[in-house]
Each structure stands twice: as structure tokens, then as C-alpha cells.
Amino acid sequence: MSLPIRTMIVGTGGWGKTWCTQTLPKAIQEGLVEVVAAVDVNPDSLKTAGQQLGLNESQCFTDVKLALEETQPQICIIASPPHTHEQIAISAMEAGCDVLSEKPISDTLDSCMRMVEAARRLNRKMGVTMTHRFRQPIWTFRELVRSGDYGALDYIVMNFNWHRRDGLKERQAKMQDTMLIEGAIHQLDLLENLAGAHCESVYMDSWTPRWGNYTGSAQALLTMRFENSVRASYETAWCNASPQNSWEKEYIRAEFEKATIVLNRGQIEIFREEDNRLKASPIGTAAELKMNPKWGNDYLLDAFLHWVRGGQKMETDIESNLHSMILLFASIESSKQGVPVQIKRFARDQGIVC
Ligand SMILES: NC(=O)c1ccc[n+]([C@@H]2O[C@H](COP(=O)([O-])OP(=O)(O)OC[C@H]3O[C@@H](n4cnc5c(N)ncnc54)[C@H](O)[C@@H]3O)[C@@H](O)[C@H]2O)c1
């Protein structure tokens, strides 16, 4: 068995706390990683993380470059806010680390591109934690969609809606379009993944009602067409009166030639055409959820470490994930312009060839 990989974690409060209390302790126990440094600009979060990870004071830093110099990690995990990802990731890659960053890659498309270019130039591996794709019900749904058992895929409907009119955290309430950039990115990424092709064109109408404490848009309705002619409609809403379909409770319906498959609040039902012909109410059968040893970030860390050790590239490497970021910013552009946006043309206009 190979030696544990020397690991640094940057950003230990908020979602980073999940890394420090769940994902990393499990990986340490399995002998996959050795945490050699934790970094946070907030000394309180840092102190707690140090205790959770069993680090001594000399392994806890408020400065990324100093941590890199003094502890020489092999990999850097980034769980700080989106606008900080670029500087941290590039410093880590320049110091010889491979990087696993929390989504989104960054908060602007230019910044995402600089990170992609740095990974190419420095020949470093960089992965992105699109955690949502790798949760049990969604994974099971994705396997059914990809199985080929139901004929051609025609279109997908996805509803995500929640009551978070408070704007979540202060930094998020102030960040431009945070709920699209930090929230909708999960589902846009998932929609491309389910459709099985990149998005060709997108139309988005987005806004925030007066009862939402957000900067930019926190509600949006989208219509998408993918390169393989699959269509999708997607609702994302953070300011509703009730959480009908919030995180892990989304409604996703995939319409095939020979079946309708519905994921609703974690349960999957398959409605076959032959059982439903001319019926007034649908007749479905429940699908069993897939069993996996690991889900979410546990799975993603495993996939990343496997790649770092010379194995197969992880599914959500930065180059693949860039497509989801282009789709996200093309959607924002569509809402600004009030017209559908052709994704390839939008990318070319931003100087991106993909
Ligand atoms: N994969 C998922 O499902 C998931 C879920 C939630 C959040 N996230 C992502 O995780 C990231 C962090 O989100 P959050 O909600 O925890 O944010 P947050 O603002 O709550 O916490 C971020 C932490 O990073 C620290 N920090 C800020 N700037 C820093 C810097 N320059 N260097 C080091 N530390 C710094 C803060 O002090 C804080 O402890 C975001 O990119 C977010 O989108 C992912």
C-alpha cells in the first residue's frame, strides 16, 4: 500500500468544517492522506480545525504561501469562498501541488480560465467537487437515464426551490448572483451530465423578488437545448414561500420514448409507456437506490487521489468542469440580454476554444 498523501486544507469554517470533521478524518483513518497543514484567515476556525485534525500549532497557518513553504504538501484542498480560489489554487500548483477545489471553480469566467491555463502550464492535476452529482438518489437516477433501457431521451425537467430569503451568509447576500454561481452551478452541471451532451443554447430569465435579501438574481427559469437535441427546462428559486424541492429533494423528470422516470425528494419511480397507454393516472414502479461504499465528497476525494497516484482522470476535472462554468455565465448573459445565447459563440467571444 502506498504512503498517505501529504495534504493541506484551505478554508476550515462553513463547508470546510465538513472536510475537517468528516471527509478528512475518514481518509486519514483509511491511510489515504496525512493532513500536514490547515489554513484559514479566521484564527477561531483554524484553531478548531487544528483540534479536529490533530494538528499542532506549527501546522496551522493564516497564510497559504507560508503553509506551502513550511509543510510541502502534495495536494491542496480548497474550501474557501469562490473569489479566493484562483490565488490559492495557482500558488499551490506553483508549489508543486495537485489541487481539489470546492465548486465553483471561481467567481468569474476569466478567473476560471486563468486557473485552467495555470494547470496546463504547470502540468498539475486539478479537480472540482461537483458533490451533488455523486449523491445516492441522483447517482441512481443518472444510471437509469444512461442505461439505454428506455429508448431515446427527449427532454428533462428539473425543479429546485427553497425558502432562503435571508440571503444565507452575509458574504453570500453581498456577492453578485451568488445563488446562480454557488447554487445553480450544481444543477447546470448535473443537467449537462444527464443530457449526455454539452448545452448548445440557453435562455434564462432571472430576478430577485423584493422579499429576497440577495445581490443580483436568486430566482431563475431556464430553457436549454443540448448538442444531441435533448431539451431541458430548469427552475431554480431561493426566495419561495416554501421549500418544495430543496437540496437533495429536487424534482427531476426525464422523458424517454418508452418511459418517464421521476426523481422526487430522493425517491425514484419509473413509468413505462406500455403500462400507461391511455391511462388517466400514471402507473409506476419504484427503483431501488444504488449502493456504493462512498458518496459525495468521500467519493470525490477517492477519485482525486486515484488520479493523483497515476490512475484514471476524475470525472469532474477542471477542463471538463469548465463547460459547466461557461454554461453558467452564458445563462447570466442571456438574462442580461433578454435573448437566448449560443454557448459556443459565447465561449469564443470570451476567447475560449472548447
Ligand atoms: N460541494 C458542496 O456541496 C458545497 C456545499 C457548500 C459550499 N461549497 C463551496 O465551498 C466553498 C466555501 O463555502 P462556505 O459556505 O464554507 O464559505 P464560508 O464563507 O462559510 O467559509 C469559508 C471559510 O474560508 C475562510 N477563508 C476565507 N477567505 C480565505 C482565504 N483567503 N484563505 C483561507 N481561508 C479563507 C473563512 O474564514 C471561512 O472559515 C465555496 O466555494 C462554496 O461554494 C460546496
PDBQT file of the ligand as one rigid body, heavy atoms in Angstrom, charges set to zero:
ROOT
HETATM    1  N1  LIG A 401     -19.695  20.809  -2.596  1.00  0.00    +0.000 N 
HETATM    2  C1  LIG A 401     -20.740  21.292  -1.951  1.00  0.00    +0.000 C 
HETATM    3  O1  LIG A 401     -21.800  20.692  -1.922  1.00  0.00    +0.000 OA
HETATM    4  C2  LIG A 401     -20.614  22.616  -1.249  1.00  0.00    +0.000 A 
HETATM    5  C3  LIG A 401     -21.501  22.969  -0.224  1.00  0.00    +0.000 A 
HETATM    6  C4  LIG A 401     -21.328  24.216   0.402  1.00  0.00    +0.000 A 
HETATM    7  C5  LIG A 401     -20.302  25.068  -0.014  1.00  0.00    +0.000 A 
HETATM    8  N2  LIG A 401     -19.485  24.688  -1.023  1.00  0.00    +0.000 N 
HETATM    9  C6  LIG A 401     -18.391  25.575  -1.505  1.00  0.00    +0.000 C 
HETATM   10  O2  LIG A 401     -17.382  25.642  -0.501  1.00  0.00    +0.000 OA
HETATM   11  C7  LIG A 401     -16.716  26.899  -0.582  1.00  0.00    +0.000 C 
HETATM   12  C8  LIG A 401     -16.760  27.565   0.804  1.00  0.00    +0.000 C 
HETATM   13  O3  LIG A 401     -18.104  27.909   1.092  1.00  0.00    +0.000 OA
HETATM   14  P1  LIG A 401     -18.584  28.211   2.590  1.00  0.00    +0.000 P 
HETATM   15  O4  LIG A 401     -20.038  28.285   2.507  1.00  0.00    +0.000 OA
HETATM   16  O5  LIG A 401     -17.947  27.283   3.534  1.00  0.00    +0.000 OA
HETATM   17  O6  LIG A 401     -17.949  29.682   2.823  1.00  0.00    +0.000 OA
HETATM   18  P2  LIG A 401     -17.765  30.413   4.213  1.00  0.00    +0.000 P 
HETATM   19  O7  LIG A 401     -17.640  31.858   3.878  1.00  0.00    +0.000 OA
HETATM   20  O8  LIG A 401     -18.779  29.978   5.186  1.00  0.00    +0.000 OA
HETATM   21  O9  LIG A 401     -16.398  29.836   4.826  1.00  0.00    +0.000 OA
HETATM   22  C9  LIG A 401     -15.233  29.850   4.177  1.00  0.00    +0.000 C 
HETATM   23  C10 LIG A 401     -14.045  29.636   5.140  1.00  0.00    +0.000 C 
HETATM   24  O10 LIG A 401     -12.914  30.045   4.417  1.00  0.00    +0.000 OA
HETATM   25  C11 LIG A 401     -12.159  31.003   5.191  1.00  0.00    +0.000 C 
HETATM   26  N3  LIG A 401     -11.491  31.905   4.262  1.00  0.00    +0.000 N 
HETATM   27  C12 LIG A 401     -11.976  32.993   3.626  1.00  0.00    +0.000 A 
HETATM   28  N4  LIG A 401     -11.039  33.538   2.837  1.00  0.00    +0.000 NA
HETATM   29  C13 LIG A 401      -9.924  32.780   2.979  1.00  0.00    +0.000 A 
HETATM   30  C14 LIG A 401      -8.624  32.842   2.410  1.00  0.00    +0.000 A 
HETATM   31  N5  LIG A 401      -8.282  33.788   1.532  1.00  0.00    +0.000 N 
HETATM   32  N6  LIG A 401      -7.703  31.907   2.790  1.00  0.00    +0.000 NA
HETATM   33  C15 LIG A 401      -8.047  30.953   3.694  1.00  0.00    +0.000 A 
HETATM   34  N7  LIG A 401      -9.271  30.838   4.249  1.00  0.00    +0.000 NA
HETATM   35  C16 LIG A 401     -10.198  31.741   3.890  1.00  0.00    +0.000 A 
HETATM   36  C17 LIG A 401     -13.196  31.677   6.064  1.00  0.00    +0.000 C 
HETATM   37  O11 LIG A 401     -12.591  32.262   7.209  1.00  0.00    +0.000 OA
HETATM   38  C18 LIG A 401     -14.109  30.515   6.411  1.00  0.00    +0.000 C 
HETATM   39  O12 LIG A 401     -13.619  29.785   7.507  1.00  0.00    +0.000 OA
HETATM   40  C19 LIG A 401     -17.441  27.714  -1.655  1.00  0.00    +0.000 C 
HETATM   41  O13 LIG A 401     -16.737  27.620  -2.866  1.00  0.00    +0.000 OA
HETATM   42  C20 LIG A 401     -18.797  27.021  -1.746  1.00  0.00    +0.000 C 
HETATM   43  O14 LIG A 401     -19.442  27.198  -2.975  1.00  0.00    +0.000 OA
HETATM   44  C21 LIG A 401     -19.598  23.485  -1.626  1.00  0.00    +0.000 A 
ENDROOT
TORSDOF 0
